[in-house]
Amino acid sequence: MSKESEKQRWQRNFADLLQELRVAQTGVQILFAFLLTLPFSAGFDRTTEFQRDIYILALLTAAASAAMIISPVAFHRALFRQGRKPELVRFAHRMATGGLAFMLIAMVSSVLLVSDFVLDRPIAFLLSALTGVWFLTFWAVLPFSRRNWGEDDIDDEDDSPQSLTD
């Protein structure tokens, strides 16, 4: 099997990253759309000041997440055909990471908002904390604890964080 060139590797890394961003983008856009409609629904006027504050937190972090996850598209448009794929991949990686962090906050605060509206506050805090732990387990703990999987697999060696910063 022939080894891919550095240009091909950056192109593949960018394509892989865009696929990942498409999944995240859909999720954050659905959450953001839901949050945008919430104040216009029946019952929102019964929310407490705390719940409205949590709502604003969820809304703004969902917006920040959407902006960061979509930003590689704008960056790509600005750098199109300039041969700066490594820079684009590094930028997209940072934006994806930041977008996921904001998405985590948006998801947990949305769970807190809804659970505080329908349950007692201590239960709402517990469910929100468990939600945060659940997301962090799948988004951070498991991936980082398994970073050494397939170290002998030459085909995936360029997916390491080191290669993205070279």
Summary of the structure (lengths in Angstrom):
residues: 166
radius of gyration: 19.4
end to end distance: 24.4
largest distance: 64.4
contacts: 435
relative contact order: 0.12
helix: 84%
strand: 0%
